[in-house]
Every structure is written in structure tokens, then in C-alpha cells.
Amino acid sequence: MKPLKDILFGVSLSAVSGSTSVEVNTICFDSRKVSQNDVFIAIKGTITDGHKYIEKAILLGAKAIVCEVMPGELLENVTYVQVDNGNKALAIMASNYYDKPSANLKLVGVTGTNGKTTVTSLLYQLFKKAGFKVGLISTIKIMVDEKECKTSHTTPDALTINEHLSLMNVEGVEYCFMEVSSHGIHQKRTEGLVFEGAIFTNLSHDHLDYHKTFAEYRDTKKILFDQLPKSAFALTNIDDKNGLVMLQNTKAIKKTYALKTYADYKAQILENQFSGQLLKIDGDEVWSRLIGDFNAYNMLAIYATADLLGLEKLEILRLLSELSNVDGRFQYFISKEKITAIVDYAHTPDALQNVLDTINTLRTGNESVITVVGCGGDRDKSKRPVMGHIASEMSNTAIFTSDNPRTEEPEVILGEIEAGVEAQNVRKILTIENRKQAIKTACQLANANDIILIAGKGHETYQETNGERIHFDDYETVKELLQNLNK
């Protein structure tokens, strides 16, 4: 039990009815989870409004209510607190409830359209190899040093974030690397967190279903940097045209990285092949198992971050050479028929183009590239024709298929992807709604030395249709199909 006034410290209050000296048990924003003596925060969500469930929360035992709009009837035995923004209040209250756990470790946030998972996951790997206790909050999982916790959002809700940061404090974790999505920033999930630094990877076409305009999407990312303290570092990719925008209003120490332009941290690709690439970083050569220009940027961001956090430069280079790929990020294997299958999370036009650019750079002769790709339902529709154009333009064969249709009709999504195919590329495309059948067709079309790219879902092990998730793993599926292929 904690005094409500302590949990509310730093929250801007509009009005209060009742005593804030009451002691409360836990914080809830889901009325179904409320129990005796809890504080319930009514959040105006994208799907439902928590204010509708205030009465239910009180019936279940809530002693205090935090809301944006006061109920018409105020009960004498309940404390009501009115705030301007429920999401912001939740984040600050969560940090207070768990005794500001982010202040007790070095928390680094990574934002950008592509590369967040790779950069956070590999920073976790590198610092573990360097002998530290490390935390990770990513799309794929949350790690409290050695213990893995599953997650379903790029940036979990504020309670989940602070709960796991608190567990990291208990375990003596020194560093934590966290993906920070635009949704998470917009929904104030990172309010109240103390960041040691932030990294900007790149910005391209994504999430315009949520943010409506590219400028709004960019400016939301920028908030992470605007809120950094003077003691933190702000590291940005200045080869991206939005890189310097991130630094415009930050009070943090400004640092840049690039492959093409002058920057504080500079890298050059000397060799690139399927087994890896040779990089020159700040004058020193290092071999990386990760391939492609996009991974050269990722490795440089990791190097720069490790340097800014105080690791010795030659030690960082040694550790970089030991890092292994992240599941679903240019994850590949070569079958006995010498067919190369690559599974990648590329679900934006920019990411798909980067992966296909890398594949086409690595081609040595007459290999064909067969791309299997779809687009998720209930998400940014404007990128669908662009994805169709890129896949058909840059592949010998493009097979359009279902991704996670969610509540949309798969054939409607596929039609919007097909709309981007130019006349000269129509003969190169196939449309097969069933994803397993599409991958099977790609395997049957492939000959020795050909390359199959399966894009869009990466590490995901499910396919979602109308709220139901069924098991589906691209890597598992293509590996099994190629192993059983009769050529």
C-alpha cells in the first residue's frame, strides 16, 4: 500500500474530490483487473473509453479514480482526481509507484521506422558479452538480464515498462535498451522515464493510418529527443534527411553517425557477401556477420552507443564481430538444392527496397529473385501499392499473398498491392492469398542458386484474421518446404 499523493507526485491535477492521503494497493487502467483498494485510471483509448467503466471499477473495490472528465455523481468514500491527460498521468504514476526505476540504470531509447529491434537486441547482446547485467524491451521480447518475458507491443504500456524496469533494479541490471515506437511516444508511455540516451535510426513511410501525415509521424519521434536531459546523449543518423531534425530542440549532447556524409561516427563498407561484411569504422576494420547497407548503419549505431556509454573502442570492435543476427531480420539458410531462402520483417517500402538492394548486390550471376510479400490489414493503406511496385520492379517474380489481414478482406488488400505494379511488370507477378501456398509456389519455382525472399512478418509466429491468431512461422514454413522439395 502506498499513499495516493506520493503516486501522484509530478502529475498535473485539474481538480480533486476527497483525500489524496488515502493508501492504495495497485494501479489499474483495465477495469476488469481492479481489486480492493486499487486506484483506477480512466484512459480514453482508440477502441474504448475507460470513463465508461468508472462505476464498475468502484464496485470492484477501487478506492481512487483518476480521470479526464469527472463523473456526474461523486461518492463520499472514493477519491476522484481530474487530470488533463490520462495516458501521461498513468506513465508518471507508474514510475512513482515503482520508485522511479529508470533512474537506477542507464536506459537508452531507440526510435525510427526501421532498425529498432536489431539495434536494441544487438546492444543487449554486446553488453552481455562485455560482462554486464543488461535489460531489453523490444518488439520480440523483454529481457530482465537472463530472464525472458514475452511482449505484444513495440512499446509496452507504461505500467509494464516500469514493472520490468523495477525487476531489472532488483536483479542489479546496469543498462537497458528499449524500442520506442511513435505510438508509444504519442500515447505518453515513456513519460516519467529517465533516459541516458536516445538513438534515431531512420524515417520512412509507415503508420500513416495512425499519424495521418508524415510530418506528424516525424514530430512524434522527435519528442523523445526534445525531452532528454542535458546529461543524456542524442545520437542520430544524418544520412537520413530527418536526422538533424531530431536534434533541433534537444538539450542533450548531440552526436551523429553516417556512411555517406561527415559525422562524429563514420563507417565504410569494404566487402559485402552472404557470410557477412567487412566494415571500416572510424579507421578500424571489423568483420560483421550481418550484411547489407542497412545493417552497416545498425552496426555503426551500436558502436557509437557503446562508445558513448564508456566501453573501450577496440573492445567494442571485437564484440561487434561476435554479434549474431536477430530472428526474422535477414534470417537465411541454403537448401541442399542451393536455393537461398531469406526471411525478413521488411513491412515498409523503405525496408523492402533495402533488403532487395542488398540481395541484388550479392547476386553473382543469373540467379532469380522470387519475393513473397503482403501487407497487414487495418494499417497504413497508402504503402500497399508502393510495396507492390518495389517487389515487382526489383524481383524476377513477385508473389503477393496474405500477411495479417486482421479485419480486412484479404482480396481487397491484395488488389491495392497489385495497383502499384507497372504494365511492364505485370507478367512477373502472381497473387496467391494463402500464405503457405504462396511460399510453396516460390519453392517450386526456384532453381539452384535462386533466392527466395519472404518479407513482412519476420519473427512473428502467427497469422491474425478477425481477431483470431493461428500459428504461422515464415522461417519454419519455408525451411520445411525446401527440405521436402522434390526437384
N, C-alpha and C positions, 0 to 999 in steps of 0.2 A: 504493500500500500504506500502511495506517495501523495503528498498534498497537491491538489489541483493547481494551486498558484505556482508551484515550482515547475510543473509540467508546462504551464502557460508562459513561462518566462521568455520574453522576446517576441511574443505573439501580439500583434496589434489588435486591441479589443475595441469594438464599437459600443457594446453595451453588456451589462452583467445583471442577472437577476438571481439572487441567492448568494451563498458564501463560496468564495474560491479557496477557503481554508479546508474544505472537506477533503478527506483522503479517498483516493480512487484506486482501483485494482489495476486494470489494464486499459489500453486504448483500443477502441474498435471503430472501424468505418463500415463494417458489414453487420447489419442489424441481426443477422442470423447467428453471429458469433458472440453476441453480448451476453454477459452473465452478471451476477450480483456485484454491485459497487463499481462497475466499469464507467468510463467516460466514452460516450458515443459521438463521433464526428460525422455530421451530415454533409456528404460530398455531392456536389452537382456533377454527375458523371456524364459520359457521352451517350450511355444507354438508359440509365435510370437516375432519379434524383433522390439522394439519401434523406431529404427532408420529409419524404412520404413515409419514412419508417421510424420517425422520432417516437411516436406513440408506442409502437411495437418494442423499441429499444427500452423504453421506460418500463413497460410491462415485464420485460425480461430481467429487469434489475438495474438498469443504468441510473447512476446517481447524478451524473452531469451530462449536459448536452452542449456540444459546440456546433454552431450553425451560422449560415449567412443570413437567414431570414428567421426571426423569432416566431414561434408558433402563436396562434391566436390565444390559446389558453396556457398559462404558466402555472405549474403545480408548485406548492409551497416546499415540498420535500426534495425538489430537484433544482440543481444549479444550471442556469442557462447562460451561455456565453456567446455573444454575437461577434463574428469576425468578418473581415472584408473578403477573404479568400480561404475557403475550407481546405483546399489542397496545400496551400502554403502553411496554414496552421497545423495541419497533420504532420508535415515534414519537420517543422520546428519542435512540435510536441514530441514526436518520435525520438528526435535527437536528445531532447531533455530527459525523456523517460529512461533512455538507456545511458544517461550520464555522458552525453557528447562523445561517443566512441571514436568518431573520425579524428578528433583532436589528439588521440593517443597513438596514432600510427601515421605513416606517410601515405596519404591517399592521392592517387593520380587518376584523373578522368580522361577518357579518350572519346572524342566525338568526330563525326564526319560521316559521309554516306557509305564509303567502303573502307575496309581495313580495321574496323574497331575490334572485332573478335580476334583477328590474327595478332594485332599489336598487344592487346591486353593479355591474351593467352601466352604469347611468347615472352612477354615481360615477366609473367608469373613463372614460366619455365626457367628463364635466365636467372632470376633472383633466387629461385630454389636451388639451382645448380651452384650459385655463388655461396650457398650455405645459410641463407636467411629463412625465417618463417614468413610466409607470404600468403596473402589473400587474393581472391579473384572474384569479380562479379561480372559475368559475361552472358551473352545470349545462350551459350551452350550449358553453362553450369556456374554454380557458386562454389568456390573452394575456400574452406577455412583451414589453411595450411594443408594438411594431408586429407582432410575430410571433405567429401563431395556432397553438395546439396543441389538438387535439380531446380531449375527455374523455367518460367514460361514467357518471360518478357525481357526485352533488351535491357531496360532499366526496371528492376522490380519496384513495387510500391515502397513508399518511404518507411513504413514500419518494418518491412522485410529487410531493407537495406540496413537500417540501424540495428535491428536484431542480430544480423550476421556480423556487422562491424563490432558489436558488443562481444559476440562469441570469439571474434578474432582477438579482441583485447584480452579475454580470458586465456587464450592459447598463446599469448605473447607474440602475436604477428606484428612485424615491423613495417611491412609495405603492403599496400593493397592496390590493385589495378582494376579499374571499373569502366565498363562501357557506359557512355552517357548518350542516350538517344534524344532526338529532338522532341519526341513525345514526352519523355521523362522530364526534360527541361521545362517544356510548356506546361506540364501538369505539376510543376513545382516540387517534384520528388527529390531533387537534390538540395532544396533549401535547408539551411542549418548545418550542412556538411562543411568540414574544413578541408580544403584541397591543398596538397603540397605542390601540385602542378596540373596542367591540362595540355592535351595534345590534339591538334587538328590535323586530320589525315587528308581529306579532300571533300569536295562538294559536287554532286551531280544530281540528275533528275530522279527524285524519289519522294514519296509521302505527300504528293500534292493533293491527294484525296483528303488529307488531314489539314495541311497548312495553307492550301488554296493557291498561294503564289510562291515562286522560288525565293523572292526577297524575304518573305515571312519565314520560310524554312531556314534560310541563311541566318537571319537575325535571331532566330530562336537558338541556333547553335552558338551564336556569339555571346549570348547571355552567360554561358559557362565561364567565358574569359573575362567578361565585364565584372563578374563577382569575385574574381580571385583576389586574395590579399597581396600586399606588397612583397611579402616573403616568399610567395609562390613563383613558379616559372610558367610561362606561356610559350609552348613550342608549336610552331606552325609550318606547314608545307607551303613555301612561297612559289613553287612551280604551279600551284593551283591559283587561279585568278582571284579566289576569295580568301586566300591565305592571309594576306595583310589586313583584310577587313576584321579578322578575328582579334587583331592586336590594337585596333584603333582606340579603344577606351579602357583597356586593361591597366591596372596598377601593378601587375606582376612583372617579373623580369622577362623581357622579350627575347626569344631565341627562334631561329629559323633553320629549316633544312630543305635541301633541294638536290636534284640530279642535274638540272639544266641551267640554273642561274646561280649567281653568287649568294652564299648563305653561310651562317655560322657553322653548320654541319653539311658537308658535301660528300657525295658518292658518285662513283662511275662504274658502269658495268663493263668488265673486261672480257668475260666469256659467259655464254648462256647456253645450257643444254639440259636435257631431261633429268640428268643426275644432279643438277644444281647450277649455281652461277658463281663466278669469281668477281668479287667487288673490290673496289679501292675506296676505302672510307677514310677521309682526312689523311690521305697519303699512305695508308697501310692496306695491304691486300688481305682479304679474308674470303674463304670459301663458304658459301651458304647452300644448304640443301633445298632451299626454297627458290623457285625460278620465276622469271618474268619481271618486267619493269615495276609492276605494282608491288611485288614482294621486295624489290630493291628499296622502294620508298618505305615499306614497313620495317625492313631491317635497319634502315638509317634512323627512323623514328625511335626504334628500340635502343640503338646505340646512343643516340643523343640523350634520351631519357635516363639511361643508366649512368651516363657521364654526369648529367645534371644532378643525379641523386648521389653522386660521390664515388662510384665504382672506378677502379683504375682502368685506363683505356686499353692496355694490352690484354688485361683480364677480360674485358668486355668482348674484344675481338675473338678471343679463344672460346668464350661461351657462345657467341653468335654462331660459330662454326658447328656447335653441337646441337643447335636447336632443330627440332623436327616439326614437320607440317602439322597444321591443325585439321581435325576431321572436317571433311566437306569443303576444304579450301585447296583447290588444285590437287585433290587426292587421286592418285592414279595407280594403275597396275597394268602389266603387259601380259596378255594371254599366251598360251602355247602356240597359237597361230600368228603371234607377233602383232596382234591388234592391241593398241593402247586405248584404254578407257579412262577418262578423266571425269571426276565428279566435282562440281564447283557450285558454291552458293550464289554465283552471279545472278542477281534478280533485278538488276537495274541496267539500263542501256550502257552506261559507262563501264560497269563491271564486266558485262558480256563482251564488249568490244576489247577490253584489256586482256581478257582470257584468250579470245580468238586471235588477237595480235600476237600474244606470246606463243600460241600453238603454231601460227603461221611462220613466226620467226624460227621456230625449232624444226620445221619441216626440212627434210634434207633432199627430197626428190619428188616423186609423183604420188605421194600419199594423199588419200582423200580425207577430208574432214567432214564428219557427219555430226551435226548438232541437234540434240533433243532438248527442246525448251518450251516452257509455258509461262503463264503469268497468273498470279494469285487473284482470286475473286475478292470483292469488297475492298479493293485497294486502288491506288492511282491508275486510272484507265488510260490516261494520256500517254503512258510509256509503252503501251502494248504494241501499237503499230511501229514504234521505233525499234523495239526488240525484234519484231518480225523482219524489219528491214535489215538490221545488223546481222541476224542469224542467216538470212538468205543471201546477203551480199558477201559475207565472209566465209561461208561454208560451201562445200561441194554439194551437200544435201542438208536440208533443214527439215526436221520433223517437229511439227507443232503438236503439243499434247497438253493434257490437263496438269495443273500444278496443285494448288489447294483452292478449288472453286468456291469453297465456303457457301454462301447463299446464292451465288450467281449460277446461271446456266452455263455449263462448260462450252457449249457450242457458240454462245454469244461471245465469250472471251476469245475463243479461237478465231472467230470471224474478225474481231478487232485486231488480233495479231496479224492475220492474213492481209488486212487492209494496208499494211506498211510495205508489202512486197512489191517491188517494181516489176514491170512487164517482162524484162529480160531474165528475171529470176524465178518466175512462176513455175517453170519446168523443174526447178531444183527443190521444190517443197512438197512435203506430204503432210497431211493432217490426220492424226490418229488420236482420238480422245483418250482411250485407255492408256495410262502411262506405262504399265508393264508391257503392253503390246507394242507401244512406240519404241521402247528400249530394245525389245526383242527384234523388231524390224531393223533397227540400227545395227544390231549384232549380225543379222543375216546379210545385210548389205555390205558390211565391212569385209575387206580382204586383208591379206598380210600387209603389215606396216601402216594400215589406215588408223585414223584417230577418231574416237567417238567422244564427244563432249556432252555430258548430261548436266544441264545448267538449271539453276533456280532454287533447288531445295537443299543442296549441300548436306549438312549434318542432320537435317530433320529425318525422323524415323516414322513419320506418319503422313497421311493424306487426309485433309479435312473437307467434308462435304456436309452442308446443312447441319453444322454443329457436331457431327459425328467424326471421330478420328479413327482411322484404321491403320494398322501397321504398314508402312511402306518406306523402304530404305533404298535409295538410288544405288549406292555403292554395293550393298548386299545383292540387289537385284541384277545389276549388270555383271557382277563377278560370277554369280551362279549361272546366268545365261551363257556367258562366254565359256565357262568351264564345261558346259554341257552341249556346246555348239558342235554340230556335225557338218563339217565343211568337206 
